[in-house]
Amino acid sequence: MTGFITPAPVHRLIGLLLFATAIVISSTASATDSAEEIITLDHHELEQLDIRFAAVRAVQAGDGTRLSATVVNAPDFSDTVIVGFSGQLQQWHVRPGDRLEAGDPVARLSSETLLQHQQDWLDALSREQLASSALTREQTLHEAGVIAAQRLEQAEAAAILAAQQERTARQRLLQSGQSMAQLQALREGEATPGEYELLANRSGQVARQLVSAGSYLQAGEAVLSLRGEEGSWLMLRIPARQGQTLNLGQTLHLPDIGQQAEIATIDLSVDPMSQTLTVMARLAGDHALLPGQRVSVTLPVDTQTLLVPSQAVVRESGQALVFVRHSEGVAVRAVTLLPVGMHYGASNGLVAGDEVVVRGAALLRGMQLGLGGEE
Amino acid sequence: MILARIIQLALSQRLLTLLAALVLTVFGVRAMLQLPIDAFPDLSPTQVQLIIQAPGMTPEEVETQITRPVETELLGIPRQAVLRSVSQYALSSITMDFDEGTDGFWARQQVSERLANIWGELPGDIQGGLAPMSTPLGEMFMFTLESETLDLETRRHLLDWVIRPALRSVPGVADVNALGGYVRSYQVMPDPYEMAAHGVTLDALVHALQDNIENDGAGRLDQGEEFLLVRSRGSVVGLEDLAYIHVPSANGQGVRLSQVANVTFGSLSRYGSVTADGERETVQGLVVAMAGANAREVLTAVKQRLDELAPVLPESVSVEIFYDRSELVSEAVTTVAGALLLAMALVVLVLGLFLGDLRAAVTAATILPLAALATFLLMRSVSMSANLMSLGGLIIAIGMLVDSAIVVVENCVASLNRRGGVERLPRLHRIYRAAKDVAVPVAAGVLIIVIVFLPLLGLEGLEGKLFRPVTMTIIFALLASLLLSLTLIPVIASLLLRTKARPEPRLVQALGSGYASVLGYCLLRPRRVLLAALILLGLALTTLPFVGRTFMPVMDEGDLVIQVDMLPSINLEHSTRVNLMIERALMEEIPEIERIVSRLGSDELGMDPMPPGETDMFLQLKPRNQWSPGAADTLEDRLREVLDRFRGLTYGLTMPIEMRVSEMLTGARGDLAIQILGDDLTVLNELAQSLSGIVSNIPGAVDTSTSLNEGQLYLEVEVDRIAAGELGVDIAAIQRQLRSQVEGLRVATVAEGDARIPLMLRLPPVQGDAVAALEALLVTLPQGEAIALGEIARVQRTEGPVSIQRESGQRFSLVTSNVSGRDLVGFVQAAQQAADEQLNLPQGYRLAWGGEFENQQRAAARLSAMIPLSIGLIALVLFLTFQSARQAAIILVNIPFALTGGLIALWLTGAYLSVPASVGFIALLGIAVLNGVVMMSYFNLLAAKGLSAAEVALQGAQRRLRPVLMTATTTAAGLTPLLLASGPGSEIQKPLAIVVIGGLISSTLLTLFLLPVFYQLSHRRGYSP
């Protein structure tokens, strides 16, 4: 075994040799890289062969893959006004297009159920008032030593119970959409029992009346559609592979109308039927887009790369080549490309301003392979 | 004796003979008018071609799944000579050549039966079968449809459904190929995401489309005492009908087609295009004639049908003809007919000069039209066609067929002029005796020439097909002339010739006196004469290495074809654009070009399958009289100059018929075609590239090329069987989906009147990076869900072959080269040597050398066996005629000396030793022998009178000077038009005329001087006192 152990100085020598060899190899390789292949062509030839050039530029936001998206209302906006108690819609107070603030009345309803609940509350209220005055009296009597402490305790318990019953009955009404003001009016006898005003739960614009006056409605039924002040969103289905590369906060572009949208949500699961992810994006700025409208969007791209038109690229043994304008004709350049929309982004091999051949690449490739004339 | 009886019969029944001549004239003229006329004889072997279209398949898949199984099935067919195939993108083309003489219908039947056996085992969506029954020369008529208002799609529709059906019904038309433009189709373009969302599978879509577009009959229904025919209408009338088709979906409810797909009019994937004049794309019709069809009749009928169609076509549409074989045919026929008439005039002139008697000249010349008509009659009876070769044979024969008549007439004139007892005989009897005296040598002479030409009937292959008509015509003409000169000529002589003695013409007298003194000198110094002859022979032989060799001179067809090869992977759009650029440059810089029509890629029938990077560019040239002086000589160079500027593509220059003949013979184009046979496509390609380099360095090599058979870019989808299997997806389903994505699936055909419009199912075209796009392609799972292709398959770019060529079951690559400025055989030898030295062939790989050079070698081998046999036969005839081996030998010894003139003439004119030149030498052989026979037979006549050898030689030669000079001069006169002709076909006949005329000079001189010397030398002992 000792024969296989190499003394340390020899190790170092081998290391040095390997290092030197690596340097030689790498310098040779870089020399080869720098000596790019030139296809000699003069101006006249380029013209005759109808070779066209285009300067490469940085990839821009709108260069990404185009997909179609649908305009939708903002997803976190409760966009309908819901009936709290079953009953008949007596009168609409608003029309589609009206702007509303939260709490604005939208319609009046009459409801047996409401009447019952109102009655329950009014009963509970009067019981609560009675229990309260009884407690006050018993406290006075107890302080005067007229009654025993036990009587006072019974009165206190009755008052607490009555207050609780009143709160429960009130809460039932409040939860069903009645406001404190409405309850107050009812208590003071200013409101007609069994009737109530349906109120807008948010500010917004009336989009549509979902039912007509006179309709009998069940509790929980929507009667009015509101368009939120938060504006429209975009919904798009993105093939799972592309969707996985997206991040929240990235910008989608609507190149046809010059708008942008910020990605707000990305589904965490793929729809097995269509192998897509649903992505929602918040539209920015003013626009005239309406819910349901289909628009074209481009996905975000890496703007650090240079855009190479797809017609400029030829392939050789798995390597992508482009032809770049050179003082003597065109130079053959190997490039590393990533798909960017309909074209490619080059991360190396080109610098901004390089002119690549965008027409006639097949002829140049033929020349590169030695085709030409009377071979 | 028989000959004497024939002459006797003819002279005793003069009226009957003249009547027979009249009948011959009538039937001859009728036969002449009825003869099928074509530019060329039918050169193709019995050939059956199979064309199988396999949409979307790559060359290797086509080879594996179609070509190989079919080839294996076909291999057992008897009488097959060659089995070749090309497998390329979406197309398998298999060609089977049969042995000579195999019946075409039988061959097709055999192939058809075998194909039926295997068809069921081939992939399901293939189309095609036997190609039309045509020959590669069947492309006779090409035109484009031009219109300023109608688009390409509409014009193509007109071509496909109005013009093509009309022309196909013309008798003799095998098919009409339509090229270029766009073929209209109904297009259903499903949205894969909508399909996935609704759970609609591709199969469901296909079935829904197939099941909802046809009418049907339900039967007969009785109503009262009548019946009704029940018909259900389901045919599609427009896009709306398609949009409402119900497609089953996963939830069972189904959707309307328009919910999941966009229904539009579109066009089929294009495999080729046609461009014209560097200005525009256009559509082209190509009339393919049946094998053996009468070109003139077919094309006349085609043009007549096109005229009839003109009112039916929209006003703005015009049919622009750019290739019409009948033009070549009529030019060729005009060339030959002109030569024929000129030959006749010259012959009459020569006869007049030598005989000094117009009546005698006319008598002898009568044989010319009659023998020609008799030849037409015989040609018609054996179903030969009149073409460049057969009519050329007639011209060659003219000078010779008058010979027998000359000999007879000359003897008749001599006999009628002679004094000394014979004048007491009746005039008719004197004619009879004169004709009888020369009957045997005349018959022997004709027989000898017929024997000389017999070896040509033994030629095989292309040369056999080309020269058999020549030989047959010559033999027919000579036999007719023999019969006529022994029957009709004596009769006419008896009617026309005068008995009054006439002095010999001054020309003959002058020649005679000069000849007598020179011959006397020669006979006194025989050794010097022999020495001079040997020196001449030696000189002629020294020219041999300087005379180039080629198989067949190139015929100027009047039209040029430029074959352009671009990068194999170039797409149709860009190759079309490059084509237009080349056309524009050519139109601008070459003023002789009238029109250019280029055919790019493959045609619809697949008869000439080419990838999108290959072009046949047809140049229609202006009439020659519009060219500037000297333009013809520089035309090819100027074309090359323009084409050389288009770097990045290779090209070759050829002509329409030449191109097809080359392809037919070797499956490739070029003088030299080297096959490299082996298994591995990469190795074959590498070897082909190296060999191409080696061959192109050999002096004389032009247009050397090997098609870039690698470099076709592939996008390979390799399905992960385990992943696909777990999800229950068939590989076939994935492949179908891919097909519908890329090429489109032809799911049905919609009937629109007579038109059949394909209904295509095509997913939206791939955009952006193809790998990413295919990886994202959704494959519908059996449960209605979908998965991206990239999840179950690897998509990668690779490179592969453009096409796979096979011969007799083995793959091969091909290097072709044309040869310019040097002889083909020498070039091939140099190439073979260079290949042996420089090309390192791995084990299992071999070279096969073919092309025109192959034909030349075969012809040489055949002729080298047949010519000695024919010389033996001639010797036998000579021996039988003269009953003397010595005399036969003297005449045969004359032959090599006679050939010297031919060789020297070739060397002087720079013409190549080719098959036509060889035919010239063969003719020369016969003429030399014939002269010898004429001379020798008279020597014997004199010898029988007891004259000494010297006297016999001197007097005999003097007496025979006139007939020998006359036969030689008339033959030369007959061929002179060929020397001067410049029309199509003249290139083939010119070398022949050069050899014969050159040879005639030497042969006549030697017959006049050497033969008497030989005779004197060989007979001195026998007759010397």
HADDOCK unambig.tbl for C-alpha pairs under 7 A between the chains (distance, minus, plus):
assign (segid A and resid 49 and name CA) (segid B and resid 646 and name CA) 6.76 0.50 0.50
assign (segid A and resid 239 and name CA) (segid B and resid 776 and name CA) 6.99 0.50 0.50
assign (segid A and resid 272 and name CA) (segid B and resid 785 and name CA) 5.77 0.50 0.50
assign (segid A and resid 272 and name CA) (segid B and resid 786 and name CA) 6.49 0.50 0.50
assign (segid A and resid 273 and name CA) (segid B and resid 196 and name CA) 5.64 0.50 0.50
assign (segid A and resid 273 and name CA) (segid B and resid 197 and name CA) 5.96 0.50 0.50
assign (segid A and resid 273 and name CA) (segid B and resid 784 and name CA) 6.77 0.50 0.50
assign (segid A and resid 273 and name CA) (segid B and resid 785 and name CA) 4.00 0.50 0.50
assign (segid A and resid 273 and name CA) (segid B and resid 786 and name CA) 5.38 0.50 0.50
assign (segid A and resid 274 and name CA) (segid B and resid 193 and name CA) 5.97 0.50 0.50
assign (segid A and resid 274 and name CA) (segid B and resid 196 and name CA) 4.82 0.50 0.50
assign (segid A and resid 274 and name CA) (segid B and resid 197 and name CA) 5.65 0.50 0.50
assign (segid A and resid 274 and name CA) (segid B and resid 785 and name CA) 6.47 0.50 0.50
assign (segid A and resid 274 and name CA) (segid B and resid 786 and name CA) 5.42 0.50 0.50
assign (segid A and resid 275 and name CA) (segid B and resid 786 and name CA) 6.02 0.50 0.50
assign (segid A and resid 275 and name CA) (segid B and resid 787 and name CA) 5.85 0.50 0.50
assign (segid A and resid 275 and name CA) (segid B and resid 788 and name CA) 6.94 0.50 0.50
assign (segid A and resid 317 and name CA) (segid B and resid 798 and name CA) 6.93 0.50 0.50
assign (segid A and resid 317 and name CA) (segid B and resid 799 and name CA) 6.84 0.50 0.50
assign (segid A and resid 318 and name CA) (segid B and resid 797 and name CA) 6.28 0.50 0.50
assign (segid A and resid 318 and name CA) (segid B and resid 798 and name CA) 6.68 0.50 0.50
assign (segid A and resid 339 and name CA) (segid B and resid 768 and name CA) 6.98 0.50 0.50
assign (segid A and resid 339 and name CA) (segid B and resid 769 and name CA) 5.70 0.50 0.50
assign (segid A and resid 341 and name CA) (segid B and resid 768 and name CA) 5.95 0.50 0.50
assign (segid A and resid 342 and name CA) (segid B and resid 767 and name CA) 5.98 0.50 0.50
assign (segid A and resid 342 and name CA) (segid B and resid 768 and name CA) 3.70 0.50 0.50
assign (segid A and resid 342 and name CA) (segid B and resid 769 and name CA) 6.83 0.50 0.50
assign (segid A and resid 343 and name CA) (segid B and resid 768 and name CA) 5.62 0.50 0.50
assign (segid A and resid 343 and name CA) (segid B and resid 769 and name CA) 6.99 0.50 0.50
assign (segid A and resid 362 and name CA) (segid B and resid 567 and name CA) 6.47 0.50 0.50
assign (segid A and resid 362 and name CA) (segid B and resid 570 and name CA) 5.94 0.50 0.50
assign (segid A and resid 363 and name CA) (segid B and resid 648 and name CA) 4.75 0.50 0.50
assign (segid A and resid 363 and name CA) (segid B and resid 649 and name CA) 6.97 0.50 0.50
assign (segid A and resid 364 and name CA) (segid B and resid 648 and name CA) 5.92 0.50 0.50
assign (segid A and resid 365 and name CA) (segid B and resid 648 and name CA) 6.96 0.50 0.50
assign (segid A and resid 366 and name CA) (segid B and resid 566 and name CA) 6.89 0.50 0.50
assign (segid A and resid 366 and name CA) (segid B and resid 567 and name CA) 5.27 0.50 0.50
assign (segid A and resid 366 and name CA) (segid B and resid 648 and name CA) 4.08 0.50 0.50
assign (segid A and resid 366 and name CA) (segid B and resid 649 and name CA) 6.21 0.50 0.50
assign (segid A and resid 367 and name CA) (segid B and resid 647 and name CA) 5.96 0.50 0.50
assign (segid A and resid 367 and name CA) (segid B and resid 648 and name CA) 3.93 0.50 0.50
assign (segid A and resid 371 and name CA) (segid B and resid 647 and name CA) 6.87 0.50 0.50
assign (segid A and resid 371 and name CA) (segid B and resid 648 and name CA) 4.82 0.50 0.50
assign (segid A and resid 371 and name CA) (segid B and resid 649 and name CA) 5.12 0.50 0.50
assign (segid A and resid 371 and name CA) (segid B and resid 650 and name CA) 5.80 0.50 0.50
assign (segid A and resid 372 and name CA) (segid B and resid 644 and name CA) 6.97 0.50 0.50
assign (segid A and resid 372 and name CA) (segid B and resid 646 and name CA) 6.87 0.50 0.50
assign (segid A and resid 372 and name CA) (segid B and resid 647 and name CA) 4.31 0.50 0.50
assign (segid A and resid 372 and name CA) (segid B and resid 648 and name CA) 4.60 0.50 0.50
assign (segid A and resid 372 and name CA) (segid B and resid 649 and name CA) 4.56 0.50 0.50
assign (segid A and resid 372 and name CA) (segid B and resid 650 and name CA) 4.86 0.50 0.50
assign (segid A and resid 373 and name CA) (segid B and resid 643 and name CA) 6.49 0.50 0.50
assign (segid A and resid 373 and name CA) (segid B and resid 644 and name CA) 4.30 0.50 0.50
assign (segid A and resid 373 and name CA) (segid B and resid 646 and name CA) 6.89 0.50 0.50
assign (segid A and resid 373 and name CA) (segid B and resid 647 and name CA) 6.04 0.50 0.50
assign (segid A and resid 373 and name CA) (segid B and resid 649 and name CA) 6.65 0.50 0.50
assign (segid A and resid 373 and name CA) (segid B and resid 650 and name CA) 5.26 0.50 0.50
assign (segid A and resid 373 and name CA) (segid B and resid 651 and name CA) 6.59 0.50 0.50
assign (segid A and resid 374 and name CA) (segid B and resid 644 and name CA) 6.97 0.50 0.50
assign (segid A and resid 374 and name CA) (segid B and resid 650 and name CA) 6.11 0.50 0.50
assign (segid A and resid 374 and name CA) (segid B and resid 651 and name CA) 6.29 0.50 0.50
assign (segid A and resid 374 and name CA) (segid B and resid 702 and name CA) 6.63 0.50 0.50
assign (segid A and resid 374 and name CA) (segid B and resid 703 and name CA) 5.05 0.50 0.50
assign (segid A and resid 375 and name CA) (segid B and resid 650 and name CA) 6.55 0.50 0.50
assign (segid A and resid 375 and name CA) (segid B and resid 703 and name CA) 5.74 0.50 0.50
assign (segid A and resid 375 and name CA) (segid B and resid 704 and name CA) 5.65 0.50 0.50
assign (segid A and resid 375 and name CA) (segid B and resid 705 and name CA) 6.21 0.50 0.50
